[in-house]
């Protein structure tokens, strides 16, 4: 007799998986983002010889080349990214 083995079971169907509504996602904005405060960030040093995570952080800030400037919302997450790569960028409030 051949026995059938159950290899794996699905724990949740796609239809029953809960996704966060858009209202919950946008509710986490800080007061600085709501007030419209901006910060200007400029890349002043090259990325050669830096850590991979620092290069990824600079790309996450939207900076592409030396002397490239972007204007970002003044949020704690952006401030943390700027602090991480402070030796590569210049920040103006």
Phi, psi and omega in degrees: 000138178264128179261143178265132177255141175267114184281315182201157178238147174283134180271333180211138176280160178296327182289330183267350180293132184268131174249145181290132176294158183299329181296323180289326181290317183279349181289345183276007180292145180276171180294327179295322179291324179291324182283346176088018179292139183237158175225136180260128182238131180236133176278118185249348178230155180285165184262356180293132179086005178263167179291152181298322180292328178289322176297319179294324178294317178298318178294325178294330175285347179094012181270137185244324185213169180298140182069013174278131182243137175231154178247121186237160174294142180274085180244163178299326180292320177293320178299321178295321178294318179296319180296323181295322183245036184297335179283352180252341188237163173241134186241133176234128181279000000 
